[in-house]
Amino acid sequence: MSAPQLSDSKRLQNDYKQLLDEPIDDVWAVPCPYNIYECYYVLKGPSFTQFAGGLYFGRIMFPKTYPFNGPSIYMMTPSGRFRTANDRFTGHLISMEDHLWSACNTVTSVLQSLQSWMFSQNNKWLTEDDDIDTLSLPVFDRQQRQQEFAINSYQFNIGDPRFGHYFPQLIQVIETFIFLTFI
């Protein structure tokens, strides 16, 4: 049983190295130094959307059977797009369900798919992971609520010690932004 774990661990190491060598625009990701199967990420909301400027912090848990089974994805920062409070995504992120998951997926492809799905304006793929309270609002109200979440994401993230631990460079950016906002 230990041989598959060693193999899976090596695959994750290679995936993390690929992500370091070829970063994704507006995405930061760091593996936990104590558990290679745990990865923390931040997605930056794209300009010209209701998520503009927001920073969305979360965690990915890879199973010991990775890459043969997909990860669990958690979103900590409220966004109005997905449920939070460490609820596990159980839905259709890059087809995370075992029967649709492909061993060809990588940490990079998981993050790219999450980024694409998070900021998609197409709500025809609603799942149990969506923030139904926000998504059930009329479009204008929903977008306004998501803009509020984007603005408040900085304060929320600063309050989570894991955010500061894994992304200290973003804490400095946030503190500068907050300082300049109130001058």
Backbone as a chain_set.jsonl record, in Angstrom:
{"seq": "MSAPQLSDSKRLQNDYKQLLDEPIDDVWAVPCPYNIYECYYVLKGPSFTQFAGGLYFGRIMFPKTYPFNGPSIYMMTPSGRFRTANDRFTGHLISMEDHLWSACNTVTSVLQSLQSWMFSQNNKWLTEDDDIDTLSLPVFDRQQRQQEFAINSYQFNIGDPRFGHYFPQLIQVIETFIFLTFI", "coords": {"N": [[0.823, -1.204, 0.0], [2.06, 1.221, 0.547], [3.629, 1.821, -1.67], [1.898, 2.887, -3.804], [1.264, 5.344, -2.576], [3.748, 6.62, -2.454], [4.264, 6.899, -5.175], [2.068, 8.53, -5.909], [2.657, 10.753, -4.389], [5.019, 11.578, -5.606], [4.016, 12.293, -8.105], [2.411, 14.495, -7.388], [4.444, 16.209, -6.476], [5.771, 16.692, -8.908], [3.666, 17.961, -10.27], [3.352, 20.297, -8.695], [5.841, 21.46, -9.128], [5.646, 21.995, -11.868], [3.635, 23.949, -11.773], [4.972, 25.952, -10.404], [7.022, 26.517, -12.223], [5.547, 27.321, -14.431], [3.534, 29.551, -13.88], [0.047, 30.4, -13.279], [-1.858, 33.039, -14.557], [-3.065, 35.429, -12.273], [-3.527, 33.583, -10.251], [-2.507, 32.064, -7.289], [-0.747, 29.503, -5.7], [0.11, 27.187, -3.165], [1.698, 24.377, -1.873], [1.02, 22.601, 1.15], [3.577, 22.487, 3.527], [3.72, 20.381, 5.301], [2.031, 18.437, 4.507], [1.734, 16.973, 1.621], [-0.517, 16.431, 0.18], [-2.26, 18.459, 0.529], [-3.184, 21.649, -0.554], [-3.036, 25.154, -0.803], [-4.775, 27.926, -2.216], [-5.204, 31.011, -4.067], [-7.437, 32.943, -5.854], [-7.629, 35.611, -8.092], [-10.097, 37.977, -8.716], [-11.284, 38.647, -11.978], [-10.789, 41.628, -13.962], [-13.373, 43.903, -14.961], [-15.544, 42.39, -14.234], [-18.043, 41.385, -11.84], [-16.548, 40.354, -9.835], [-14.203, 41.684, -9.735], [-10.999, 42.509, -8.619], [-11.322, 41.154, -6.219], [-10.034, 38.78, -3.847], [-9.866, 35.404, -3.599], [-9.741, 32.881, -1.407], [-8.747, 29.521, -0.807], [-8.727, 25.902, -0.386], [-7.29, 22.846, -1.462], [-7.738, 19.414, -1.315], [-6.033, 16.606, -1.993], [-6.648, 13.21, -2.757], [-5.161, 10.219, -1.392], [-5.069, 8.513, -3.448], [-4.612, 9.996, -5.702], [-3.195, 10.406, -8.894], [-5.48, 9.136, -9.708], [-7.96, 9.537, -8.659], [-10.057, 12.388, -8.15], [-9.589, 15.635, -6.503], [-10.836, 17.178, -3.42], [-12.341, 20.306, -3.131], [-12.196, 23.363, -1.452], [-13.674, 26.459, -0.597], [-12.853, 29.293, 1.094], [-13.207, 32.073, 1.264], [-15.96, 34.214, 1.183], [-17.945, 34.624, -1.736], [-20.274, 34.832, -3.123], [-20.643, 33.157, -5.146], [-19.931, 30.477, -4.674], [-20.703, 28.174, -2.01], [-19.419, 28.593, 1.332], [-17.491, 28.534, 4.342], [-15.867, 26.384, 4.783], [-17.189, 24.345, 3.542], [-17.244, 21.469, 1.555], [-16.57, 21.33, -1.887], [-18.643, 19.514, -3.903], [-19.376, 19.213, -6.374], [-19.205, 19.829, -9.87], [-16.596, 20.61, -10.562], [-14.149, 20.7, -12.847], [-15.067, 18.203, -13.567], [-14.942, 16.567, -11.171], [-16.031, 14.31, -10.149], [-15.596, 10.857, -9.598], [-16.189, 9.094, -11.749], [-15.895, 10.685, -13.966], [-13.486, 11.892, -13.779], [-10.113, 12.333, -14.875], [-6.931, 10.813, -14.96], [-5.083, 12.3, -16.227], [-5.395, 14.923, -15.503], [-4.007, 17.71, -13.753], [-2.479, 19.552, -11.007], [-2.332, 22.15, -11.952], [-4.304, 22.1, -14.025], [-6.581, 21.653, -12.492], [-6.706, 24.02, -10.977], [-6.946, 25.927, -13.045], [-9.407, 25.17, -14.108], [-11.075, 25.587, -11.911], [-10.779, 28.364, -11.66], [-11.903, 29.206, -14.098], [-14.537, 28.216, -13.871], [-15.399, 29.477, -11.542], [-15.571, 32.202, -12.241], [-17.276, 32.234, -14.345], [-19.941, 33.453, -16.274], [-22.053, 32.018, -16.921], [-24.742, 30.412, -15.724], [-25.915, 27.969, -16.102], [-24.937, 25.612, -15.201], [-25.473, 25.094, -12.516], [-24.885, 23.763, -9.317], [-25.053, 21.771, -6.313], [-23.09, 23.053, -4.929], [-23.136, 25.726, -5.397], [-23.745, 29.09, -4.275], [-26.713, 29.373, -3.483], [-28.426, 31.212, -2.243], [-27.459, 33.714, -3.079], [-27.291, 33.361, -5.872], [-29.913, 33.026, -6.571], [-31.01, 35.487, -6.633], [-32.232, 38.358, -8.519], [-30.433, 39.225, -11.544], [-29.037, 41.776, -11.477], [-29.062, 42.41, -8.69], [-27.707, 40.168, -7.714], [-25.18, 40.479, -8.902], [-24.415, 42.873, -7.722], [-24.278, 42.078, -5.053], [-22.188, 40.214, -5.252], [-20.12, 41.954, -5.957], [-19.881, 43.347, -3.566], [-18.935, 41.273, -1.935], [-16.442, 40.91, -3.202], [-15.112, 43.333, -2.604], [-15.051, 43.125, 0.19], [-13.461, 40.921, 0.507], [-10.743, 41.243, 1.106], [-10.569, 42.088, 3.818], [-11.769, 39.854, 4.991], [-9.957, 37.771, 4.314], [-7.577, 38.602, 5.559], [-8.256, 38.107, 8.158], [-8.004, 35.361, 8.393], [-5.731, 33.18, 9.616], [-4.335, 31.26, 8.129], [-4.251, 32.256, 5.561], [-2.47, 34.449, 5.754], [-0.219, 33.024, 6.528], [0.399, 31.319, 4.336], [0.383, 33.07, 2.181], [2.028, 35.525, 2.478], [3.002, 37.62, 0.895], [0.745, 38.588, -0.349], [-0.666, 39.657, 1.757], [0.802, 41.972, 2.315], [0.248, 43.449, -0.016], [-2.537, 43.759, 0.249], [-2.693, 45.221, 2.682], [-1.427, 47.58, 1.904], [-3.211, 48.423, -0.104], [-5.561, 48.836, 1.454], [-4.653, 50.85, 3.157], [-4.112, 52.929, 1.29], [-6.673, 53.331, 0.358], [-7.98, 54.579, 2.412], [-6.79, 57.025, 2.715]], "CA": [[0.0, 0.0, 0.0], [2.893, 2.414, 0.599], [4.159, 2.13, -3.002], [1.058, 3.855, -4.508], [1.364, 6.658, -1.951], [5.007, 7.203, -2.889], [4.055, 7.272, -6.568], [1.157, 9.666, -5.938], [3.397, 11.866, -3.824], [5.946, 12.017, -6.661], [3.199, 12.966, -9.117], [2.073, 15.821, -6.859], [5.67, 17.015, -6.497], [5.96, 17.12, -10.298], [2.607, 18.932, -10.575], [3.674, 21.551, -8.017], [6.995, 22.028, -9.833], [5.113, 22.548, -13.114], [2.913, 25.171, -11.423], [5.996, 26.938, -10.054], [7.73, 26.871, -13.451], [4.605, 27.94, -15.369], [2.415, 30.048, -13.067], [-1.218, 30.785, -13.911], [-2.174, 34.442, -14.295], [-4.061, 35.744, -11.245], [-3.713, 32.439, -9.347], [-1.364, 31.705, -6.465], [-0.984, 28.217, -5.045], [1.227, 26.729, -2.352], [1.417, 23.13, -1.159], [1.307, 22.602, 2.581], [4.879, 21.835, 3.706], [3.591, 19.237, 6.204], [1.131, 17.455, 3.907], [1.786, 17.212, 0.179], [-1.863, 16.242, -0.377], [-3.027, 19.671, 0.833], [-2.685, 22.799, -1.298], [-3.814, 26.369, -0.619], [-4.782, 28.729, -3.436], [-5.905, 32.295, -4.111], [-7.851, 33.371, -7.188], [-7.931, 37.04, -8.172], [-11.244, 38.248, -9.578], [-10.893, 39.339, -13.208], [-11.3, 42.977, -14.228], [-14.596, 44.036, -15.753], [-16.582, 41.477, -13.75], [-18.458, 41.738, -10.485], [-15.542, 39.81, -8.915], [-12.971, 42.452, -9.974], [-10.171, 42.878, -7.483], [-11.476, 40.273, -5.071], [-9.081, 37.685, -3.668], [-10.667, 34.281, -3.112], [-8.817, 31.94, -0.768], [-9.305, 28.195, -0.612], [-7.857, 24.747, -0.115], [-7.535, 21.633, -2.238], [-7.261, 18.19, -0.664], [-5.883, 15.509, -2.943], [-6.719, 11.909, -2.087], [-3.953, 9.384, -1.487], [-5.167, 7.802, -4.728], [-4.336, 10.911, -6.798], [-4.086, 11.112, -9.8], [-6.564, 8.272, -10.187], [-9.198, 10.122, -8.143], [-9.977, 13.837, -8.081], [-9.5, 16.273, -5.194], [-11.923, 17.952, -2.816], [-11.976, 21.719, -3.199], [-12.872, 24.174, -0.452], [-13.567, 27.902, -0.769], [-13.008, 29.924, 2.399], [-13.635, 33.462, 1.12], [-17.291, 34.383, 0.59], [-17.874, 35.215, -3.072], [-21.576, 34.888, -3.742], [-20.644, 32.179, -6.241], [-19.926, 29.15, -4.056], [-20.854, 28.121, -0.558], [-18.14, 28.691, 2.038], [-17.414, 27.968, 5.69], [-15.162, 25.112, 4.638], [-17.994, 23.314, 2.886], [-16.501, 20.814, 0.476], [-17.195, 21.29, -3.196], [-18.931, 18.144, -4.289], [-19.968, 19.299, -7.7], [-18.662, 19.514, -11.176], [-15.334, 21.262, -10.892], [-13.432, 19.933, -13.853], [-15.554, 16.824, -13.487], [-14.261, 15.95, -10.043], [-16.622, 13.026, -9.798], [-14.68, 9.787, -9.968], [-16.454, 8.481, -13.054], [-15.531, 11.621, -15.025], [-12.127, 12.369, -13.518], [-9.058, 11.719, -15.676], [-5.607, 10.843, -14.347], [-4.288, 13.297, -16.965], [-5.53, 16.221, -14.852], [-2.884, 18.108, -12.902], [-2.795, 20.648, -10.097], [-2.569, 23.308, -12.81], [-5.601, 22.009, -14.7], [-7.613, 21.808, -11.463], [-6.798, 25.45, -10.661], [-7.482, 26.624, -14.209], [-10.838, 24.86, -14.2], [-11.724, 26.299, -10.808], [-10.788, 29.778, -12.043], [-12.871, 29.37, -15.184], [-15.88, 27.952, -13.356], [-15.713, 30.492, -10.536], [-15.885, 33.496, -12.817], [-18.167, 32.053, -15.486], [-21.221, 34.147, -16.188], [-23.06, 31.048, -17.342], [-25.238, 29.713, -14.54], [-26.697, 26.784, -16.437], [-24.341, 24.45, -14.557], [-25.595, 25.213, -11.071], [-24.798, 22.507, -8.575], [-25.29, 21.958, -4.883], [-22.005, 23.846, -4.374], [-23.358, 27.142, -5.642], [-24.378, 29.889, -3.234], [-28.064, 29.528, -4.018], [-29.018, 32.435, -1.708], [-27.056, 34.818, -3.937], [-27.584, 33.095, -7.282], [-31.358, 33.076, -6.82], [-31.388, 36.892, -6.748], [-32.2, 38.891, -9.889], [-29.048, 39.379, -11.996], [-28.422, 43.005, -10.974], [-28.851, 42.258, -7.247], [-26.68, 39.14, -7.525], [-23.884, 41.065, -9.237], [-24.109, 43.86, -6.688], [-23.87, 41.305, -3.862], [-20.864, 39.64, -5.524], [-19.179, 43.068, -5.875], [-19.667, 43.585, -2.13], [-18.047, 40.203, -1.465], [-15.101, 41.184, -3.733], [-14.548, 44.419, -1.804], [-14.841, 42.651, 1.557], [-12.587, 39.741, 0.538], [-9.462, 41.568, 1.731], [-10.734, 42.022, 5.278], [-12.042, 38.47, 5.363], [-8.745, 36.969, 4.195], [-6.618, 39.003, 6.59], [-8.69, 37.479, 9.403], [-7.727, 33.922, 8.396], [-4.274, 33.043, 9.787], [-3.744, 30.43, 7.07], [-4.005, 33.137, 4.414], [-1.224, 35.154, 6.031], [0.882, 32.059, 6.599], [0.741, 30.801, 3.017], [0.478, 34.131, 1.172], [2.421, 36.788, 3.128], [3.175, 38.665, -0.114], [-0.573, 39.175, -0.626], [-1.016, 40.472, 2.937], [1.417, 43.285, 2.104], [-0.525, 44.132, -1.068], [-3.835, 44.112, 0.835], [-2.505, 46.294, 3.663], [-1.154, 48.795, 1.134], [-4.47, 48.837, -0.73], [-6.454, 49.35, 2.49], [-4.07, 52.113, 3.595], [-4.335, 53.935, 0.252], [-8.105, 53.557, 0.223], [-8.47, 55.433, 3.491], [-6.005, 58.277, 2.821]], "C": [[0.861, 1.26, 0.0], [3.461, 2.789, -0.771], [3.255, 3.086, -3.774], [1.144, 5.251, -3.902], [2.645, 7.362, -2.383], [4.88, 7.694, -4.325], [3.163, 8.513, -6.676], [1.841, 10.919, -5.409], [4.36, 12.441, -4.866], [5.183, 12.774, -7.747], [2.828, 14.365, -8.649], [3.294, 16.731, -6.847], [5.926, 17.551, -7.908], [4.915, 18.164, -10.703], [2.914, 20.289, -9.946], [4.86, 22.244, -8.699], [6.534, 22.662, -11.142], [4.416, 23.885, -12.846], [3.89, 26.296, -11.069], [6.721, 27.441, -11.312], [6.844, 27.628, -14.439], [3.376, 28.436, -14.596], [1.198, 30.427, -13.908], [-1.475, 32.242, -13.566], [-3.283, 34.55, -13.246], [-4.428, 34.555, -10.359], [-2.401, 32.221, -8.598], [-1.705, 30.399, -5.787], [0.289, 27.763, -4.344], [0.853, 25.402, -1.702], [1.749, 23.295, 0.321], [2.64, 21.883, 2.806], [4.812, 20.566, 4.569], [2.725, 18.124, 5.622], [1.04, 17.74, 2.416], [0.416, 17.094, -0.479], [-2.77, 17.451, -0.142], [-2.372, 20.858, 0.14], [-3.617, 23.982, -1.03], [-3.703, 27.219, -1.878], [-5.49, 30.053, -3.188], [-6.194, 32.587, -5.577], [-8.139, 34.866, -7.132], [-9.09, 37.226, -9.138], [-10.837, 39.053, -10.794], [-11.528, 40.729, -13.324], [-12.569, 42.893, -15.065], [-15.638, 42.958, -15.425], [-16.971, 41.939, -12.356], [-17.467, 41.22, -9.438], [-14.239, 40.613, -8.951], [-12.279, 42.824, -8.675], [-10.3, 41.984, -6.275], [-10.39, 39.211, -5.044], [-9.819, 36.563, -2.963], [-9.746, 33.14, -2.701], [-9.497, 30.596, -0.566], [-8.249, 27.125, -0.44], [-8.277, 23.584, -1.001], [-6.942, 20.465, -1.464], [-7.229, 17.075, -1.706], [-5.962, 14.185, -2.197], [-5.396, 11.159, -2.241], [-3.926, 8.63, -2.814], [-4.981, 8.723, -5.934], [-3.174, 10.363, -7.612], [-5.279, 10.29, -10.284], [-7.937, 8.711, -9.696], [-8.982, 11.612, -7.961], [-9.986, 14.368, -6.657], [-10.837, 16.803, -4.679], [-11.449, 19.397, -2.783], [-12.838, 22.501, -2.214], [-12.646, 25.648, -0.778], [-13.817, 28.527, 0.598], [-13.586, 31.337, 2.296], [-15.041, 33.529, 0.518], [-17.191, 35.113, -0.748], [-19.254, 35.466, -3.671], [-21.683, 33.926, -4.912], [-20.729, 30.756, -5.699], [-20.201, 29.261, -2.566], [-19.469, 28.166, 0.082], [-18.217, 27.984, 3.376], [-16.848, 26.559, 5.649], [-16.048, 23.992, 4.139], [-17.191, 22.75, 1.726], [-17.277, 20.952, -0.827], [-17.436, 19.825, -3.523], [-19.375, 18.082, -5.725], [-19.022, 19.069, -8.843], [-17.398, 20.274, -11.529], [-14.498, 20.306, -11.712], [-13.793, 18.445, -13.767], [-14.846, 16.06, -12.382], [-14.864, 14.61, -9.637], [-15.759, 11.911, -10.355], [-14.938, 9.218, -11.357], [-16.109, 9.4, -14.231], [-14.095, 12.134, -14.901], [-11.136, 11.623, -14.4], [-7.724, 11.85, -14.949], [-4.672, 11.813, -15.071], [-4.392, 14.681, -16.337], [-4.356, 16.447, -13.917], [-3.358, 19.169, -11.917], [-3.112, 21.898, -10.921], [-3.935, 23.244, -13.471], [-6.757, 22.132, -13.713], [-7.807, 23.294, -11.158], [-7.354, 26.259, -11.835], [-8.983, 26.383, -14.358], [-11.624, 25.564, -13.107], [-11.85, 27.78, -11.156], [-11.848, 30.044, -13.117], [-14.3, 29.229, -14.668], [-16.324, 29.033, -12.386], [-16.235, 31.769, -11.188], [-16.766, 33.411, -14.055], [-19.471, 32.804, -15.246], [-22.379, 33.219, -16.519], [-23.503, 30.238, -16.125], [-26.037, 28.462, -14.868], [-26.153, 25.519, -15.771], [-24.409, 24.555, -13.04], [-25.567, 23.833, -10.429], [-25.097, 22.799, -7.115], [-24.201, 22.794, -4.23], [-22.218, 25.338, -4.538], [-24.041, 27.799, -4.451], [-25.774, 30.259, -3.726], [-28.726, 30.796, -3.493], [-28.685, 33.634, -2.592], [-27.488, 34.579, -5.371], [-29.071, 33.104, -7.601], [-31.868, 34.518, -6.923], [-31.485, 37.292, -8.219], [-30.753, 39.247, -10.259], [-28.383, 40.622, -11.416], [-28.112, 42.892, -9.485], [-27.749, 41.256, -6.954], [-25.301, 39.731, -7.799], [-23.457, 42.106, -8.21], [-23.618, 43.152, -5.422], [-22.475, 40.719, -4.064], [-19.787, 40.724, -5.524], [-18.862, 43.392, -4.417], [-18.726, 42.522, -1.553], [-16.613, 40.456, -1.945], [-14.41, 42.255, -2.895], [-14.195, 43.935, -0.403], [-13.88, 41.465, 1.654], [-11.258, 40.026, 1.223], [-9.548, 41.433, 3.247], [-10.968, 40.585, 5.741], [-10.749, 37.65, 5.362], [-7.705, 37.317, 5.252], [-6.968, 38.353, 7.924], [-8.428, 35.978, 9.48], [-6.217, 33.722, 8.496], [-3.605, 32.187, 8.719], [-3.419, 31.277, 5.845], [-2.671, 33.854, 4.597], [-0.014, 34.237, 6.066], [1.341, 31.634, 5.209], [0.954, 31.883, 1.96], [0.872, 35.469, 1.797], [2.597, 37.931, 2.128], [1.844, 39.327, -0.446], [-1.061, 40.012, 0.555], [-0.436, 41.876, 2.768], [0.653, 44.088, 1.057], [-1.862, 44.618, -0.506], [-3.695, 45.274, 1.803], [-2.207, 47.615, 2.971], [-2.429, 49.324, 0.494], [-5.406, 49.459, 0.29], [-5.951, 50.708, 2.977], [-4.355, 53.22, 2.579], [-5.792, 54.276, 0.076], [-8.606, 54.575, 1.251], [-7.651, 56.707, 3.684], [-6.871, 59.435, 2.354]], "O": [[0.418, 2.289, -0.511], [3.747, 3.962, -1.011], [3.77, 4.035, -4.366], [1.102, 6.242, -4.631], [2.635, 8.564, -2.649], [5.34, 8.788, -4.651], [3.46, 9.434, -7.438], [1.628, 12.016, -5.926], [4.493, 13.659, -4.986], [5.664, 13.79, -8.248], [2.919, 15.32, -9.419], [3.184, 17.911, -7.177], [6.258, 18.724, -8.08], [5.234, 19.131, -11.394], [2.752, 21.322, -10.596], [4.878, 23.468, -8.829], [6.985, 23.754, -11.489], [4.588, 24.84, -13.602], [3.652, 27.457, -11.402], [6.996, 28.633, -11.447], [7.326, 28.473, -15.193], [2.312, 27.819, -14.65], [1.315, 30.733, -15.095], [-1.329, 32.641, -12.411], [-4.298, 33.857, -13.319], [-5.514, 34.523, -9.78], [-1.326, 32.196, -9.197], [-2.837, 30.206, -5.343], [1.395, 27.931, -4.859], [-0.188, 25.303, -1.052], [2.655, 24.045, 0.685], [2.815, 20.767, 2.317], [5.748, 19.767, 4.565], [2.678, 17.015, 6.156], [0.334, 18.66, 2.002], [0.213, 17.604, -1.58], [-3.923, 17.455, -0.572], [-1.16, 21.053, 0.232], [-4.838, 23.829, -1.031], [-2.66, 27.232, -2.532], [-6.264, 30.202, -2.242], [-5.312, 32.492, -6.429], [-8.82, 35.333, -6.219], [-9.07, 36.697, -10.249], [-10.119, 40.044, -10.664], [-12.641, 40.968, -12.854], [-12.793, 41.919, -15.784], [-16.505, 42.656, -16.244], [-16.302, 42.786, -11.765], [-17.544, 41.61, -8.273], [-13.277, 40.259, -8.271], [-12.887, 43.378, -7.759], [-9.459, 42.047, -5.379], [-9.887, 38.793, -6.087], [-10.337, 36.746, -1.861], [-9.073, 32.524, -3.527], [-10.671, 30.531, -0.202], [-7.053, 27.402, -0.359], [-9.462, 23.369, -1.253], [-5.797, 20.516, -1.016], [-8.264, 16.66, -2.229], [-5.396, 14.054, -1.112], [-4.611, 11.458, -3.141], [-2.871, 8.165, -3.246], [-5.169, 8.29, -7.071], [-2.216, 9.877, -7.01], [-6.004, 10.72, -11.181], [-8.959, 8.305, -10.25], [-7.876, 12.057, -7.657], [-10.342, 13.654, -5.719], [-11.827, 16.863, -5.409], [-10.298, 19.676, -2.447], [-14.055, 22.321, -2.155], [-11.552, 26.036, -1.187], [-14.872, 28.315, 1.195], [-14.369, 31.75, 3.152], [-15.283, 32.96, -0.546], [-16.454, 36.091, -0.881], [-19.386, 36.231, -4.627], [-22.707, 33.887, -5.594], [-21.498, 29.935, -6.198], [-19.965, 30.298, -1.946], [-18.471, 27.82, -0.55], [-18.908, 26.977, 3.53], [-17.287, 25.667, 6.375], [-15.71, 22.817, 4.289], [-16.532, 23.495, 1.001], [-18.486, 20.722, -0.87], [-16.528, 18.999, -3.427], [-19.713, 17.014, -6.234], [-18.143, 18.209, -8.781], [-17.161, 20.553, -12.704], [-14.189, 19.202, -11.263], [-12.938, 17.566, -13.88], [-14.225, 15.026, -12.63], [-14.264, 13.864, -8.863], [-15.248, 12.016, -11.47], [-13.989, 8.894, -12.072], [-16.04, 8.941, -15.371], [-13.565, 12.742, -15.831], [-11.293, 10.427, -14.646], [-7.431, 12.902, -14.382], [-3.586, 12.111, -14.575], [-3.553, 15.537, -16.614], [-3.788, 15.505, -13.364], [-4.498, 19.628, -11.985], [-4.061, 22.62, -10.613], [-4.658, 24.24, -13.479], [-7.81, 22.664, -14.066], [-8.939, 23.773, -11.088], [-8.149, 27.177, -11.632], [-9.733, 27.298, -14.696], [-12.715, 26.079, -13.353], [-12.909, 28.379, -10.966], [-12.598, 31.016, -13.026], [-15.167, 30.038, -14.998], [-17.479, 29.457, -12.401], [-17.225, 32.344, -10.737], [-16.976, 34.413, -14.739], [-20.025, 32.783, -14.146], [-23.544, 33.599, -16.407], [-22.721, 29.468, -15.567], [-26.76, 27.946, -14.016], [-26.813, 24.481, -15.77], [-23.477, 24.138, -12.354], [-26.149, 22.874, -10.936], [-25.362, 23.94, -6.738], [-24.361, 23.211, -3.083], [-21.547, 26.134, -3.881], [-24.803, 27.167, -3.72], [-25.982, 31.323, -4.31], [-29.514, 31.411, -4.213], [-29.545, 34.482, -2.828], [-27.998, 35.49, -6.024], [-29.455, 33.179, -8.768], [-33.03, 34.741, -7.262], [-30.889, 36.64, -9.077], [-29.942, 39.536, -9.379], [-27.265, 40.532, -10.908], [-27.011, 43.241, -9.059], [-26.944, 41.465, -6.046], [-24.363, 39.516, -7.03], [-22.278, 42.207, -7.871], [-22.65, 43.588, -4.798], [-21.664, 40.728, -3.138], [-18.651, 40.455, -5.134], [-17.714, 43.677, -4.073], [-17.827, 42.84, -0.774], [-15.666, 40.243, -1.187], [-13.248, 42.097, -2.519], [-13.148, 44.3, 0.132], [-13.522, 41.048, 2.755], [-10.697, 39.135, 1.861], [-8.729, 40.765, 3.877], [-10.428, 40.157, 6.761], [-10.481, 36.914, 6.313], [-7.031, 36.434, 5.781], [-6.081, 38.078, 8.732], [-8.616, 35.38, 10.539], [-5.491, 34.057, 7.56], [-2.422, 32.373, 8.434], [-2.418, 31.036, 5.169], [-1.838, 33.862, 3.69], [1.086, 34.631, 5.679], [2.54, 31.593, 4.935], [1.626, 31.647, 0.956], [0.138, 36.448, 1.666], [2.368, 39.09, 2.473], [1.815, 40.509, -0.789], [-1.798, 40.979, 0.361], [-1.116, 42.863, 3.05], [0.436, 45.287, 1.235], [-2.271, 45.752, -0.756], [-4.488, 46.214, 1.758], [-2.685, 48.663, 3.407], [-2.702, 50.524, 0.538], [-5.991, 50.509, 0.024], [-6.75, 51.621, 3.186], [-4.786, 54.313, 2.948], [-6.124, 55.395, -0.316], [-9.539, 55.333, 0.987], [-7.796, 57.393, 4.696], [-6.423, 60.581, 2.355]]}, "num_chains": 1, "name": "protein.A"}
